[in-house]
Amino acid sequence: MPFWKKQLNKSKKVYYPQAIVKGKPIETEDIARELARISTVSNSDVQAVLGDIAPVMHNMMKQGKSVHIKGLGYFRYTLDTVGVADLKEFDFQKQVKAVRVEFTPDREKNSSGAYTRALVDSGSLEWIELSSDTPDDDPSGGGSDGDQDDNPLG
């Protein structure tokens, strides 16, 4: 079950629901064990493939390609840049502040004609509110609202 809490946006002075990540992340080894359990592939084989996926994706994306993992989504490089008013001042190296990886989940048309995103089956999600006095497994007391600074994908 995913969790949420009320979060105040100080600049707009309004409250929003914010998705919260609790506890430690699920690691590659945990995913490998689960994939091995539901398939005919051994845990060590799954870990070996998952361990090589990042450098393979990097090699593909550095060729200017996006990477599509069926059922998951698309990954591609994007740039965090600053602009210049005069074309004579244009300098790629100075204007690029960061290279990020953008992830776009796969989408599928459901029986009603609406699109749903991979990894999001909203019909099967039961969101639980964390009250402000509920202890959190995260020692920082924070969560993730999908902000780029918190996003491990970029």
C-alpha positions as CSV (number, residue, x, y, z in Angstrom):
1,M,0.0,0.0,0.0
2,P,1.4,3.4,-0.9
3,F,1.3,6.2,1.6
4,W,0.6,9.9,1.5
5,K,0.5,12.9,3.9
6,K,-0.8,16.5,3.8
7,Q,2.0,18.9,2.7
8,L,1.9,22.7,2.8
9,N,3.1,24.6,-0.2
10,K,4.4,27.7,1.6
11,S,4.5,29.9,-1.4
12,K,0.9,29.2,-2.5
13,K,-0.3,28.7,1.1
14,V,-2.3,25.6,0.2
15,Y,-2.2,21.9,1.2
16,Y,-1.6,19.1,-1.2
17,P,-1.5,15.3,-0.8
18,Q,2.1,14.2,-1.1
19,A,3.2,10.6,-1.9
20,I,5.6,9.3,0.8
21,V,8.3,6.7,0.4
22,K,8.8,4.7,3.6
23,G,11.8,2.8,4.7
24,K,14.8,1.7,2.6
25,P,14.6,1.1,-1.1
26,I,14.1,-2.3,-2.6
27,E,17.5,-3.4,-3.8
28,T,18.5,-5.2,-7.0
29,E,19.1,-8.4,-5.1
30,D,15.5,-8.3,-3.8
31,I,14.1,-7.8,-7.3
32,A,16.4,-10.6,-8.6
33,R,15.1,-13.0,-6.0
34,E,11.5,-12.2,-6.8
35,L,12.1,-12.5,-10.6
36,A,13.8,-15.8,-10.1
37,R,10.9,-17.0,-7.9
38,I,8.4,-16.3,-10.7
39,S,10.4,-17.6,-13.6
40,T,12.7,-20.4,-14.7
41,V,15.8,-18.3,-14.4
42,S,18.1,-18.6,-11.4
43,N,18.7,-15.7,-8.9
44,S,22.3,-15.4,-9.9
45,D,21.4,-15.2,-13.6
46,V,18.9,-12.5,-13.0
47,Q,21.4,-10.5,-10.8
48,A,24.0,-10.8,-13.6
49,V,21.6,-9.3,-16.2
50,L,20.3,-6.6,-13.9
51,G,23.8,-5.7,-12.9
52,D,24.7,-5.0,-16.6
53,I,21.6,-3.1,-17.6
54,A,22.8,0.4,-16.6
55,P,26.0,0.4,-18.6
56,V,24.2,-1.1,-21.6
57,M,21.5,1.5,-21.4
58,H,24.2,4.2,-21.1
59,N,25.9,3.0,-24.3
60,M,22.6,3.0,-26.2
61,M,21.6,6.5,-25.0
62,K,25.0,8.0,-25.7
63,Q,24.3,7.2,-29.3
64,G,21.4,9.5,-29.2
65,K,18.8,6.8,-28.8
66,S,16.1,6.3,-26.3
67,V,15.8,2.9,-24.6
68,H,12.5,1.1,-24.4
69,I,12.0,-1.7,-21.9
70,K,8.7,-3.3,-22.8
71,G,6.1,-3.1,-20.0
72,L,8.2,-0.6,-18.1
73,G,8.8,2.4,-20.3
74,Y,11.3,4.7,-22.1
75,F,14.6,6.2,-20.9
76,R,16.4,9.0,-22.6
77,Y,19.0,11.7,-21.8
78,T,17.8,15.3,-21.3
79,L,19.7,18.4,-20.5
80,D,19.3,20.9,-17.7
81,T,20.5,24.2,-19.3
82,V,20.5,28.0,-19.1
83,G,19.7,30.1,-22.1
84,V,21.5,33.1,-23.7
85,A,19.8,36.0,-25.4
86,D,22.5,36.5,-28.0
87,L,23.5,33.7,-30.3
88,K,27.1,34.9,-30.3
89,E,27.2,34.0,-26.5
90,F,26.0,30.4,-27.2
91,D,28.4,28.0,-25.6
92,F,27.2,24.4,-25.1
93,Q,29.7,23.5,-22.3
94,K,28.9,26.6,-20.3
95,Q,25.1,26.4,-20.7
96,V,24.7,22.7,-19.8
97,K,24.3,22.5,-16.0
98,A,23.4,18.8,-15.8
99,V,22.6,15.7,-17.8
100,R,19.5,13.8,-16.6
101,V,17.8,10.6,-17.4
102,E,14.1,11.1,-18.2
103,F,11.8,8.1,-17.7
104,T,8.4,7.9,-19.4
105,P,6.3,4.9,-18.3
106,D,4.7,2.7,-21.0
107,R,1.1,3.3,-21.5
108,E,-1.7,1.0,-22.6
109,K,-5.3,1.6,-23.6
110,N,-7.7,-0.1,-21.3
111,S,-11.2,-1.5,-22.1
112,S,-12.9,1.9,-21.6
113,G,-10.5,3.6,-24.0
114,A,-8.5,5.5,-21.4
115,Y,-4.7,5.2,-21.2
116,T,-3.0,3.7,-18.1
117,R,0.7,4.0,-17.4
118,A,2.9,1.1,-16.7
119,L,3.5,0.5,-13.0
120,V,0.3,2.4,-12.1
121,D,-2.8,0.3,-11.7
122,S,-4.8,2.9,-9.8
123,G,-7.7,0.5,-9.4
124,S,-5.6,-1.8,-7.3
125,L,-3.9,1.0,-5.2
126,E,-5.2,1.7,-1.7
127,W,-3.6,4.8,-0.4
128,I,-3.1,5.1,3.3
129,E,-2.7,8.6,5.0
130,L,0.2,9.0,7.4
131,S,-0.8,11.5,10.1
132,S,1.9,13.9,11.2
133,D,2.3,12.0,14.5
134,T,2.8,8.7,12.8
135,P,6.5,7.6,13.1
136,D,8.1,7.1,9.7
137,D,10.8,4.5,8.9
138,D,12.7,7.2,7.1
139,P,15.1,8.8,9.7
140,S,15.1,12.1,7.8
141,G,11.4,12.3,8.2
142,G,11.0,13.0,4.6
143,G,9.4,11.3,1.6
144,S,9.3,11.7,-2.1
145,D,6.9,13.8,-4.1
146,G,8.6,12.9,-7.4
147,D,10.8,16.0,-7.3
148,Q,13.8,15.9,-9.6
149,D,16.1,16.3,-6.6
150,D,14.8,13.1,-5.0
151,N,14.4,11.2,-8.3
152,P,17.1,8.5,-8.7
153,L,16.4,8.4,-12.4
154,G,17.5,12.0,-12.9
